[in-house]
Amino acid sequence: MSASLFENKPEYCLFGHELWPGQAQVSWTPCICAPTREAAGRGRGMGHLRVACTSCRDQLRQTVFFEPPHDSGHRPLTG
């Protein structure tokens, strides 16, 4: 049985661009914020799925969605 990677999958970015199919870049960002620690306790890993709108990128905008939502009190970890 397959499981969805998203609890709250976004259909559109903040500028109204449709994200699926193929209009988003999906990646993983390690993080230690409270929502990721809680998700890790449910077996979802210590980080966020990061969804970026490719239409916004082409328009020199940055629209990013984090699953689970990112706690802005902490910055995502970067390499």
DSSP file (Angstrom, degrees, kcal/mol; ACC not computed):
  #  RESIDUE AA STRUCTURE BP1 BP2  ACC     N-H-->O    O-->H-N    N-H-->O    O-->H-N    TCO  KAPPA ALPHA  PHI   PSI    X-CA   Y-CA   Z-CA
    1    1 A M              0   0    0      0, 0.0     2,-0.2     0, 0.0     0, 0.0   0.000 360.0 360.0 360.0 126.0    0.0    0.0    0.0
    2    2 A S        -     0   0    0      1,-0.0     2,-0.4     0, 0.0     0, 0.0  -0.527 360.0-149.8 -84.1 152.3    1.5    3.3   -1.0
    3    3 A A        -     0   0    0     -2,-0.2     2,-0.2     2,-0.0    -1,-0.0  -0.938  19.3-112.1-121.9 144.4    1.4    6.3    1.3
    4    4 A S        -     0   0    0     -2,-0.4     0, 0.0     1,-0.1     0, 0.0  -0.469  11.5-144.6 -72.2 143.3    1.3   10.0    0.4
    5    5 A L  S    S+     0   0    0     -2,-0.2     2,-0.4     2,-0.0    -1,-0.1   0.678  82.7  67.9 -76.8 -17.7    4.3   12.1    1.1
    6    6 A F        -     0   0    0      1,-0.1     3,-0.2     3,-0.0    -2,-0.1  -0.850  48.9-176.2-110.5 137.1    2.0   15.0    1.9
    7    7 A E  S    S+     0   0    0     -2,-0.4     2,-0.3     1,-0.2    -1,-0.1   0.756  99.8  21.9 -87.1 -34.8   -0.5   15.6    4.7
    8    8 A N  S    S-     0   0    0      2,-0.0    -1,-0.2     0, 0.0     0, 0.0  -0.714  83.3-166.2-133.1  79.8   -1.5   18.9    3.1
    9    9 A K        -     0   0    0     -2,-0.3     2,-0.2    -3,-0.2    -3,-0.0  -0.542  18.0-132.4 -74.0 122.4   -0.6   18.8   -0.6
   10   10 A P        -     0   0    0      0, 0.0     3,-0.1     0, 0.0    -1,-0.1  -0.538  18.7-171.3 -74.8 138.4   -0.7   22.3   -2.2
   11   11 A E  S    S+     0   0    0      1,-0.2     8,-2.6    -2,-0.2     9,-0.6   0.752  73.0  22.0 -94.6 -31.3   -2.6   22.5   -5.5
   12   12 A Y  B    S-A   18   0A   0      6,-0.2    -1,-0.2     7,-0.1     6,-0.2  -0.948  75.9-122.3-135.4 152.5   -1.6   26.1   -6.3
   13   13 A C    >   -     0   0    0      4,-2.1     3,-1.9    -2,-0.3    -2,-0.0  -0.316  45.4 -91.0 -82.7 176.9    1.2   28.5   -5.3
   14   14 A L  T 3  S+     0   0    0      1,-0.3    -1,-0.1     2,-0.1    49,-0.0   0.720 128.4  54.2 -63.2 -21.5    0.5   31.9   -3.7
   15   15 A F  T 3  S-     0   0    0      2,-0.1    -1,-0.3     0, 0.0    48,-0.0   0.306 122.4-104.2 -96.5   8.3    0.5   33.5   -7.2
   16   16 A G    <   +     0   0    0     -3,-1.9     2,-0.3     1,-0.3    -2,-0.1   0.521  69.1 147.4  87.2   6.6   -2.1   31.0   -8.5
   17   17 A H        -     0   0    0      1,-0.1    -4,-2.1     2,-0.0    -1,-0.3  -0.579  52.6-117.2 -76.3 136.1    0.1   28.8  -10.6
   18   18 A E  B     -A   12   0A   0     -2,-0.3    -6,-0.2    -6,-0.2    37,-0.2  -0.553  23.9-163.3 -70.8 134.0   -1.0   25.1  -10.7
   19   19 A L     >  +     0   0    0     -8,-2.6     4,-1.4    -2,-0.3     5,-0.2   0.718  49.5  98.5 -93.8 -22.5    1.7   22.9   -9.2
   20   20 A W  T  4  +     0   0    0     -9,-0.6    -1,-0.1     1,-0.2     2,-0.1  -0.947  69.6  25.1-128.9 143.9    0.7   19.5  -10.5
   21   21 A P  T  4 S-     0   0    0      0, 0.0    -1,-0.2     0, 0.0    -3,-0.0   0.580 135.2 -29.0 -86.4 144.3    1.6   17.7  -12.7
   22   22 A G  T  4 S+     0   0    0      1,-0.1    -2,-0.2     2,-0.1    -3,-0.1   0.514 103.9 105.0  74.9   9.2    5.1   18.7  -13.4
   23   23 A Q  S  < S+     0   0    0     -4,-1.4    31,-2.0    31,-0.1    32,-0.6   0.161  71.4  63.5-107.4  19.3    5.0   22.4  -12.4
   24   24 A A  E     -B   53   0B   0     29,-0.2     2,-0.6    -5,-0.2    29,-0.2  -0.986  69.4-135.8-140.6 149.7    6.9   22.0   -9.1
   25   25 A Q  E     -B   52   0B   0     27,-2.8    27,-2.5    -2,-0.3     2,-0.5  -0.938  25.0-160.5-103.7 123.4   10.3   21.0   -7.9
   26   26 A V  E     +B   51   0B   0     -2,-0.6     2,-0.3    25,-0.2    25,-0.2  -0.899  21.7 151.9-109.2 130.8   10.1   18.7   -4.9
   27   27 A S  E     -B   50   0B   0     23,-2.4    23,-3.4    -2,-0.5     2,-0.4  -0.861  40.2-107.9-144.9 178.7   13.1   18.2   -2.6
   28   28 A W  E     -B   49   0B   0     -2,-0.3    21,-0.2    21,-0.2    -2,-0.0  -0.947  23.7-169.8-116.8 134.0   14.1   17.3    1.0
   29   29 A T  E     -B   48   0B   0     19,-2.8    19,-2.8    -2,-0.4    49,-0.1  -0.967  20.1-134.3-125.2 113.8   15.4   19.9    3.5
   30   30 A P  E     +B   47   0B   0      0, 0.0    47,-1.8     0, 0.0     2,-0.3  -0.369  37.6 162.3 -62.4 144.6   16.8   18.6    6.8
   31   31 A C        -     0   0    0     15,-1.2    -2,-0.0    45,-0.2    44,-0.0  -0.985  40.7-151.2-160.8 157.0   15.6   20.7    9.8
   32   32 A I        +     0   0    0     43,-0.3    15,-0.1    -2,-0.3    43,-0.0   0.122  51.1 132.1-119.8  19.5   15.2   20.6   13.6
   33   33 A C  S  > S-     0   0    0      1,-0.1     4,-2.0    41,-0.1     3,-0.5  -0.230  72.9 -99.5 -68.8 165.1   12.2   22.8   14.0
   34   34 A A  H  > S+     0   0    0      1,-0.2     4,-2.4     2,-0.2     5,-0.2   0.877 120.0  53.7 -56.1 -45.6    9.3   21.6   16.3
   35   35 A P  H  > S+     0   0    0      0, 0.0     4,-2.3     0, 0.0    -1,-0.2   0.877 110.6  47.3 -61.2 -34.6    7.0   20.4   13.4
   36   36 A T  H  > S+     0   0    0     -3,-0.5     4,-2.4     2,-0.2    11,-0.2   0.872 110.2  52.0 -74.3 -34.4    9.8   18.2   12.0
   37   37 A R  H  X S+     0   0    0     -4,-2.0     4,-1.3     2,-0.2    -1,-0.2   0.911 112.1  47.1 -64.0 -40.4   10.6   16.8   15.4
   38   38 A E  H  X S+     0   0    0     -4,-2.4     4,-0.6     2,-0.2    -2,-0.2   0.918 112.8  48.4 -65.4 -43.6    7.0   15.9   15.8
   39   39 A A  H ><>S+     0   0    0     -4,-2.3     5,-2.3     1,-0.2     3,-1.0   0.862 106.2  57.9 -64.6 -36.0    6.8   14.4   12.3
   40   40 A A  H ><5S+     0   0    0     -4,-2.4     3,-1.7     1,-0.3     5,-0.3   0.860  99.5  58.9 -62.1 -34.8   10.0   12.4   13.1
   41   41 A G  H 3<5S+     0   0    0     -4,-1.3    -1,-0.3     1,-0.3    -2,-0.2   0.729 105.0  50.1 -65.5 -21.3    8.1   10.9   16.0
   42   42 A R  T <<5S-     0   0    0     -3,-1.0    -1,-0.3    -4,-0.6    -2,-0.2   0.250 127.2-100.9 -98.6  10.1    5.5    9.6   13.5
   43   43 A G  T < 5S+     0   0    0     -3,-1.7    -3,-0.2     1,-0.0    -2,-0.1   0.680  88.9 121.1  84.5  18.6    8.2    8.1   11.3
   44   44 A R  S   <S-     0   0    0     -5,-2.3    -4,-0.3     1,-0.2    -5,-0.1   0.411  73.6-110.0 -97.0   1.9    8.3   10.9    8.7
   45   45 A G        -     0   0    0     -6,-0.3     2,-1.2    -5,-0.3    -1,-0.2  -0.013  33.8 -74.0  90.3 162.1   12.0   11.8    9.1
   46   46 A M  S    S+     0   0    0     -6,-0.1   -15,-1.2    -7,-0.1     2,-0.3  -0.659 100.6  40.9 -99.5  78.1   13.7   14.9   10.5
   47   47 A G  E    S-B   30   0B   0     -2,-1.2     2,-0.4   -17,-0.3    -8,-0.1  -0.981  80.4 -80.2 171.5-171.3   13.1   17.5    7.8
   48   48 A H  E     -B   29   0B   0    -19,-2.8   -19,-2.8    -2,-0.3     2,-0.5  -0.908  23.5-127.3-120.0 143.5   10.7   19.0    5.3
   49   49 A L  E     -BC  28  67B   0     18,-3.1    18,-2.3    -2,-0.4     2,-0.5  -0.793  36.3-150.6 -74.9 132.3    9.5   18.1    1.8
   50   50 A R  E     -BC  27  66B   0    -23,-3.4   -23,-2.4    -2,-0.5     2,-0.5  -0.949  13.5-169.3-115.5 122.5   10.1   21.3    0.0
   51   51 A V  E     -BC  26  65B   0     14,-2.9    14,-2.6    -2,-0.5     2,-0.4  -0.955   4.6-173.9-114.8 120.4    7.9   22.2   -3.0
   52   52 A A  E     -BC  25  64B   0    -27,-2.5   -27,-2.8    -2,-0.5     2,-0.5  -0.946  26.5-121.8-116.1 134.5    9.0   25.2   -5.2
   53   53 A C  E  >  -B   24   0B   0     10,-1.8     4,-1.7    -2,-0.4    10,-0.3  -0.607  15.3-160.0 -75.5 122.2    6.8   26.5   -8.0
   54   54 A T  H  > S+     0   0    0    -31,-2.0     4,-2.0    -2,-0.5    -1,-0.2   0.806  90.6  57.4 -75.2 -28.3    8.7   26.3  -11.3
   55   55 A S  H  > S+     0   0    0    -32,-0.6     4,-1.0     2,-0.2    -1,-0.2   0.917 108.0  47.4 -65.7 -42.0    6.5   29.0  -12.9
   56   56 A C  H >4>S+     0   0    0      1,-0.2     5,-3.0     2,-0.2     3,-0.6   0.910 109.2  54.2 -63.6 -41.8    7.4   31.5  -10.2
   57   57 A R  H ><5S+     0   0    0     -4,-1.7     3,-1.7     1,-0.3    -1,-0.2   0.909 106.0  52.2 -58.2 -42.1   11.1   30.6  -10.6
   58   58 A D  H 3<5S+     0   0    0     -4,-2.0    -1,-0.3     1,-0.3    -2,-0.2   0.751 109.5  50.1 -65.8 -23.3   10.8   31.4  -14.4
   59   59 A Q  T <<5S-     0   0    0     -4,-1.0    -1,-0.3    -3,-0.6    -2,-0.2   0.197 122.6-107.7 -97.8  13.9    9.3   34.8  -13.4
   60   60 A L  T < 5S+     0   0    0     -3,-1.7     2,-0.3     1,-0.3    -3,-0.2   0.826  81.7 123.5  61.6  35.4   12.2   35.4  -10.9
   61   61 A R      < -     0   0    0     -5,-3.0     2,-0.5    -8,-0.1    -1,-0.3  -0.784  56.1-137.0-113.8 163.3   10.0   34.9   -7.9
   62   62 A Q        +     0   0    0     -2,-0.3     2,-0.5    -3,-0.1    -8,-0.1  -0.945  25.4 169.4-126.5 112.2   10.5   32.4   -5.1
   63   63 A T        +     0   0    0     -2,-0.5   -10,-1.8   -10,-0.3     2,-0.4  -0.980  10.9 174.2-121.6 117.6    7.4   30.5   -3.9
   64   64 A V  E     -C   52   0B   0     -2,-0.5     2,-0.4   -12,-0.2   -12,-0.2  -0.973  16.1-164.9-130.1 139.0    8.2   27.6   -1.5
   65   65 A F  E     -C   51   0B   0    -14,-2.6   -14,-2.9    -2,-0.4     2,-0.4  -0.973  10.9-154.6-119.6 135.0    5.9   25.3    0.5
   66   66 A F  E     -C   50   0B   0     -2,-0.4   -16,-0.2   -16,-0.2     4,-0.1  -0.927  11.6-132.6-113.3 136.3    7.2   23.1    3.4
   67   67 A E  E    S+C   49   0B   0    -18,-2.3   -18,-3.1    -2,-0.4    -2,-0.0  -0.979 101.5  29.6-125.1 116.3    5.6   19.9    4.6
   68   68 A P  S    S-     0   0    0      0, 0.0    -1,-0.1     0, 0.0   -32,-0.1   0.624 120.4 -99.5 -68.9 164.7    5.3   19.8    7.5
   69   69 A P        -     0   0    0      0, 0.0     2,-0.3     0, 0.0    -2,-0.1  -0.214  41.7-113.1 -53.6 141.3    5.0   23.6    7.8
   70   70 A H        -     0   0    0     -4,-0.1     2,-0.8   -35,-0.1    -4,-0.1  -0.601  14.6-132.5 -82.4 135.5    8.2   25.2    8.8
   71   71 A D    >   -     0   0    0     -2,-0.3     3,-2.1     1,-0.1    -1,-0.0  -0.795  15.4-149.2 -83.9 110.7    8.6   26.9   12.3
   72   72 A S  T 3  S+     0   0    0     -2,-0.8    -1,-0.1     1,-0.3    -2,-0.0   0.529  87.0  80.5 -66.3  -4.2   10.2   30.2   11.3
   73   73 A G  T 3  S+     0   0    0      1,-0.1     2,-0.4     2,-0.0    -1,-0.3   0.609  97.9  45.2 -73.6 -10.7   11.9   30.3   14.7
   74   74 A H  S <  S-     0   0    0     -3,-2.1   -41,-0.1     3,-0.0    -1,-0.1  -0.982  81.7-131.1-132.4 143.6   14.5   28.0   13.2
   75   75 A R        -     0   0    0     -2,-0.4   -43,-0.3     1,-0.1     3,-0.1  -0.730  34.6-103.8 -90.2 142.1   16.3   28.0    9.9
   76   76 A P        -     0   0    0      0, 0.0     2,-0.2     0, 0.0   -45,-0.2  -0.339  43.9-104.8 -58.1 146.9   16.4   24.8    7.8
   77   77 A L        -     0   0    0    -47,-1.8     2,-0.3   -48,-0.1    -3,-0.0  -0.548  39.7-165.7 -75.1 138.2   19.8   23.2    7.9
   78   78 A T              0   0    0     -2,-0.2   -49,-0.0   -49,-0.1    -3,-0.0  -0.918 360.0 360.0-125.1 154.6   22.0   23.6    4.9
   79   79 A G              0   0    0     -2,-0.3    -1,-0.0     0, 0.0    -2,-0.0   0.457 360.0 360.0 -78.1 360.0   25.1   21.8    3.8
